[in-house]
Amino acid sequence: MEWLQIVWGLVFGYLFIWSAYLFVFAFAGLFYKTKTKMGEASKNTYAVIVPAYKEDAIIVKSVKENLSIDFPKDRYKLFVVAESLQESTLEELHKLPIKIVEISSINPTKAKAVNAALEFITLKNYSHVIVLDADNVMNVDYLQKVSVQMSNDIQALQTHRKAKNSNGAVSVLDAINEEVGNHIFRKGHIVLGFSSALIGSGMVFKTELFARLMAPIRDTAGEDKMLEFALLQEKIKVQYQDDALVFDEKIEKQEQFEGQRSRWVAARFYFLKSEARKSLIKLSQLDFDYFNKWLQFLLPQKIVLVVNVILFSSLSILFSVNPILAMGLIVLLVLAFALSIPKEYYSFKTVKAIFSIPAMVFGMAMVLLNINKVDPSKFNVTSKEA
C-alpha cells in the first residue's frame, strides 16, 4: 500500500500549497491600511471609458448615475463605446453630455473598444483614464478619493469593486468571491510588497502609460491580465485603493456563472502557456512579482479548491489516513476564507447560498470538460439586467 501513501502525499501537498498560499495573503490582508492622504486633491482630469457591447438593458441607467457623482463636471467625461446597441438606446445616450464612440467589428473584444475610445483621448485634455464596465456605477465620492490618491504620482491603480446586488444565491456567492479576491489578491499582495491584481474595471491609469500599453492589446478577452504583465515588465506596481468604491452588478443565474467562468478559465490556460517561459526567466532574475502573477494562473478556482479539500480531508479522516494532517488542511483553508470574507456576509442569506455550491461545482466541471471549445480571444458578454 506504499503507492497509496505516495498518492496521498502528492494530493495533500498540492492542496496544502494552494491553501497555504491563500492563507498567507489572507492573513497579510488584515494589516492593509488605506493610504489615501487627506488634503487637497490634485487637479487631474479623467476620461472614463465605458465599453458597451449589447448592454441595452443597463447602459443608459448606469451612465446617468455616473454623471451625477460629486465631482466637477469639467474634470471628467464619459466615453461610451457603443457596439451592437439598439437605435432606441443610442437615441437615449445622445441626449446625455457624454462622448459616444460607435464601432463595429467582426470579433468584438473589450480591448478593441477601449482602444477605439483612446483615439479621442489625449494627455492634453485628460491626465488619467478610468475603465468601467457598462453596469458599473461610481460611488458619489469615487473621483474625489481617486484624485487625492493619484496626487501621489501613482501610475496604475485598482479601486474597490463591490457588489450592488444580492438577489439570489449565485449573486451572493459571486459577491463573496469578489470580496475574497479583494482581500487576498489586492490587500494581501500590497501588504507583502507585490502588485495588486487588476479586475478589468474600476482601474485608473496615467493616460500616456495606458494608451501605450493598450495599443498592442486587441484580440483577447483577457486585456486586464495582459496589462498586468506589461506593467510588471516595466517594474510598475499596481496600487489598490479600498475606500474608492465602484458598484458592480453580480451575476444571478447559473448559466451566467458558467459562461463567465468559461472565459476566465480559457484565459487562464492561455496565459499559463504564453507567459511560462518568461515567468521562469523572471524567477531566475529574482523578479518574484512577475513570477507570482503567472503562478496565480495555476491556482485552482476557489470553489473547486474548497470542494477538493473537503472531499480529500473527509475521505482521509473516514479511512484514518493521516487524519490530523487532513483536519489541519481544512482548518487552514477555512481560516483563509474566514479572514477574507467581510462581516456583512456572515448572514442567513449566505448560509442559504452555500447550498447552491454543488450545482456551481458541477457547472465548473462542465466548463473544464468543454474548455477546448472556448476561444479566449472572443468576448462573449455576460448579459445583465437593469
Residue pairs with C-beta under 8 A, 6 or more apart in sequence:
8 316
8 321
8 322
11 312
12 312
12 316
12 322
12 325
12 326
12 329
15 305
15 308
15 309
15 312
15 329
16 329
16 332
18 299
18 300
18 305
19 305
19 309
19 329
19 332
19 333
19 336
20 332
21 299
22 184
22 302
22 305
22 333
22 336
22 337
22 340
23 332
23 333
23 335
23 336
23 339
24 188
24 192
25 184
25 185
25 188
25 189
25 192
26 183
26 184
26 188
26 335
26 336
26 337
26 339
26 340
27 188
27 339
28 187
28 188
28 189
28 191
28 192
29 183
29 184
29 187
29 188
29 191
29 339
29 340
30 339
31 191
32 187
32 188
32 190
32 191
32 240
32 242
34 241
34 242
34 243
35 149
35 152
35 239
35 241
36 145
36 148
36 149
36 241
36 243
36 244
37 148
37 151
37 152
38 148
39 148
40 148
41 144
41 147
41 148
41 151
42 147
42 148
42 150
42 151
43 75
44 75
44 127
44 128
44 147
44 150
44 151
45 75
45 76
45 125
45 126
45 127
45 128
46 75
46 76
46 77
46 126
46 127
46 128
46 129
46 130
46 143
46 146
46 147
46 204
47 76
47 77
47 79
47 117
47 121
47 125
47 126
47 128
47 129
47 130
47 207
48 66
48 76
48 77
48 78
48 79
48 129
48 130
48 131
48 132
48 138
49 79
49 81
49 113
49 114
49 117
49 118
49 121
49 129
49 130
49 131
49 132
50 59
50 62
50 63
50 66
50 78
50 79
50 80
50 81
50 132
50 133
50 134
50 136
51 81
51 83
51 110
51 113
51 114
51 117
51 133
51 134
52 59
52 80
52 81
52 82
52 83
52 85
52 134
53 83
53 84
53 108
53 110
53 113
53 134
53 379
53 381
54 83
54 84
54 85
54 381
54 383
55 85
55 134
55 135
55 381
55 384
56 85
56 86
56 88
56 89
57 383
57 384
57 385
57 386
58 134
58 135
58 249
58 384
58 385
58 386
59 80
59 85
59 89
59 93
59 134
60 89
60 92
60 93
60 96
61 386
62 134
62 135
62 136
62 137
63 78
63 80
63 93
63 96
63 98
64 96
65 137
65 138
66 78
66 132
66 136
66 137
66 138
67 78
67 96
67 97
67 98
68 140
69 138
69 139
69 140
69 141
69 142
69 143
70 140
70 141
70 143
70 144
71 142
71 143
71 144
71 147
73 97
75 143
76 143
77 98
77 99
77 126
78 98
78 99
79 98
79 99
79 101
79 117
79 120
79 121
80 93
80 98
80 99
80 100
80 101
81 101
81 103
81 113
81 114
81 116
81 117
82 89
82 90
82 93
82 100
82 101
82 102
82 103
83 102
83 103
83 104
83 105
83 108
83 113
84 104
84 108
85 93
90 100
90 102
93 100
94 100
99 117
99 120
101 116
101 117
101 119
101 120
103 112
103 113
103 116
105 112
107 219
107 377
107 378
108 378
108 379
109 218
109 219
109 220
109 221
109 223
109 377
109 378
109 379
110 200
110 221
110 223
110 379
111 214
111 217
111 218
111 219
111 220
111 223
111 226
112 218
112 219
114 131
114 214
114 223
115 214
115 215
115 217
115 218
118 129
118 210
118 211
118 214
121 129
121 207
121 211
122 207
123 207
123 208
126 207
127 206
127 207
128 150
128 204
128 205
128 206
128 207
129 204
129 205
129 206
129 207
129 210
129 211
130 146
130 202
130 203
130 204
131 200
131 201
131 202
131 203
131 205
132 138
132 201
132 202
132 246
133 200
133 201
133 248
135 248
135 249
135 384
136 161
136 201
136 202
136 246
136 247
136 248
136 249
137 164
137 246
137 247
138 245
138 246
138 247
139 244
139 245
139 246
139 247
142 159
142 244
142 245
142 246
145 241
145 243
145 244
146 157
146 159
146 204
146 241
146 244
149 157
149 239
149 241
149 244
150 157
150 204
154 239
155 205
155 206
155 209
155 236
156 203
156 204
156 205
156 206
156 209
156 231
156 236
156 237
156 238
156 239
157 203
157 204
157 205
157 238
157 239
157 240
157 241
158 186
158 196
158 197
158 198
158 199
158 202
158 203
158 204
158 238
158 239
158 240
158 241
159 202
159 203
159 204
159 240
159 241
159 244
159 245
159 246
160 182
160 202
160 240
160 241
160 242
160 243
160 244
160 245
160 246
161 178
161 182
161 199
161 201
161 202
161 246
161 247
161 248
162 175
162 178
162 179
162 245
162 246
162 247
162 248
163 171
163 174
163 175
163 178
163 179
163 247
163 248
163 250
164 247
164 248
164 249
164 250
165 171
165 249
165 250
165 252
166 172
166 175
166 250
166 349
167 252
168 252
169 352
169 353
169 355
169 356
170 250
170 251
170 252
170 253
170 254
170 256
170 257
170 353
170 356
170 360
171 250
171 251
171 252
172 345
172 349
172 350
172 353
173 303
173 353
173 356
173 357
173 360
174 250
174 251
174 257
175 250
175 345
176 341
176 345
176 350
176 353
177 302
177 303
178 248
178 250
179 340
179 341
179 342
179 345
180 302
180 337
180 340
180 341
181 197
181 199
182 242
183 339
183 340
183 341
184 336
184 340
185 196
185 197
185 296
186 196
186 197
186 240
186 242
187 240
187 242
189 195
189 196
189 197
189 240
190 196
190 239
190 240
194 237
194 288
194 289
194 292
195 228
195 231
195 232
195 236
195 237
195 238
195 289
195 293
196 237
196 238
196 239
196 240
197 228
197 238
197 293
197 296
198 224
198 225
198 227
198 228
198 238
199 224
200 223
200 224
201 246
201 248
202 244
202 246
202 248
203 224
209 236
213 227
213 230
213 231
214 223
214 227
217 223
217 226
217 227
217 230
219 377
220 226
220 267
220 270
220 376
220 377
221 263
221 266
221 267
221 376
221 377
221 378
221 379
221 380
222 267
222 270
222 271
222 376
225 267
225 271
228 238
228 293
229 271
229 275
229 290
229 293
231 237
231 238
232 287
232 289
232 290
232 293
233 290
237 289
249 384
251 257
251 260
251 382
251 384
252 385
254 359
254 360
254 363
256 382
256 383
256 384
257 360
257 363
258 363
258 364
258 366
258 367
259 380
259 382
260 382
261 301
261 363
261 364
261 367
262 367
262 370
262 371
262 374
263 374
263 376
263 379
263 380
265 301
265 367
265 368
265 371
265 374
266 371
266 374
266 375
266 376
267 376
268 297
269 297
269 371
269 376
270 376
271 294
271 297
272 294
272 297
272 298
275 293
275 294
275 297
276 294
278 290
279 290
279 291
279 293
279 294
279 295
280 291
282 290
282 291
283 290
283 291
299 305
300 308
301 364
303 357
303 360
303 361
303 364
304 361
304 364
305 333
306 333
306 337
306 357
307 357
307 361
309 329
309 330
309 333
310 330
312 326
312 329
313 326
313 327
313 329
313 330
314 326
315 321
316 322
316 323
316 325
316 326
317 323
317 326
317 327
